[in-house]
Amino acid sequence: MVIAVICGSDWMVIAVICGSGRLVIAVICGSGWLVTAVICGSGSLIIAVICGSGWLIIAAICGSGWLIIAAICGSGW
């Protein structure tokens, strides 16, 4: 099942629900932001934030209590 919501302020929200329990949400903002969230049936949650300035932030929360955050900045960090 795919749900797409386009708002007047250049926002676009896309939700994809797969039969295996996965839920993928993508939010595209007019300022160049892209937010993607993947919720898996096993309790994992993966969030990726791509900013227009070259930032890339990924956060992964696993069902076993793991939390992984990776931030790649446009300045080479």
C-alpha positions as CSV (number, residue, x, y, z in Angstrom):
1,M,0.0,0.0,0.0
2,V,1.4,3.4,-1.0
3,I,0.1,6.6,0.4
4,A,1.3,9.9,-1.1
5,V,0.3,13.3,0.4
6,I,1.4,16.5,-1.4
7,C,0.8,19.7,0.5
8,G,0.7,23.2,-0.9
9,S,3.9,24.2,0.8
10,D,6.1,21.9,-1.3
11,W,5.9,19.1,1.3
12,M,5.5,15.6,0.0
13,V,4.8,12.7,2.3
14,I,5.1,9.1,1.0
15,A,4.2,6.1,3.1
16,V,4.7,2.6,1.9
17,I,3.3,-0.2,4.0
18,C,4.7,-3.7,3.0
19,G,3.1,-7.0,3.8
20,S,6.0,-8.1,5.9
21,G,5.3,-5.4,8.5
22,R,7.7,-2.8,7.1
23,L,6.6,0.8,7.0
24,V,8.6,3.3,4.9
25,I,7.9,7.0,5.3
26,A,9.6,9.6,3.1
27,V,9.1,13.3,3.7
28,I,10.4,15.7,1.1
29,C,10.3,19.4,2.1
30,G,10.6,22.3,-0.2
31,S,13.9,23.5,1.3
32,G,15.7,20.4,0.1
33,W,15.2,18.3,3.2
34,L,14.5,14.6,2.8
35,V,13.5,12.6,5.8
36,T,13.1,8.8,5.4
37,A,11.9,6.6,8.2
38,V,11.8,2.8,7.9
39,I,10.0,0.9,10.6
40,C,10.4,-2.8,10.4
41,G,8.2,-5.4,12.0
42,S,11.1,-6.7,14.1
43,G,11.2,-3.5,16.1
44,S,13.9,-1.8,14.1
45,L,13.6,1.9,13.2
46,I,15.9,3.5,10.7
47,I,15.7,7.3,10.1
48,A,17.7,9.1,7.5
49,V,17.7,12.9,7.2
50,I,19.2,14.4,4.1
51,C,19.4,18.2,4.3
52,G,19.8,20.6,1.4
53,S,23.2,21.8,2.8
54,G,24.8,18.5,2.4
55,W,24.1,17.0,5.8
56,L,23.2,13.3,6.0
57,I,22.0,12.0,9.4
58,I,21.1,8.4,9.8
59,A,19.7,7.0,13.0
60,A,19.1,3.3,13.5
61,I,17.2,2.0,16.5
62,C,17.2,-1.8,16.7
63,G,14.7,-3.9,18.7
64,S,17.6,-5.2,20.8
65,G,18.3,-1.8,22.2
66,W,20.9,-0.7,19.7
67,L,21.1,2.9,18.7
68,I,23.3,3.8,15.8
69,I,23.7,7.4,14.6
70,A,25.8,8.4,11.7
71,A,26.1,12.1,10.7
72,I,27.9,13.1,7.5
73,C,28.2,16.8,7.1
74,G,28.7,18.7,3.9
75,S,32.0,20.1,5.3
76,G,33.6,16.7,5.2
77,W,32.7,15.5,8.7
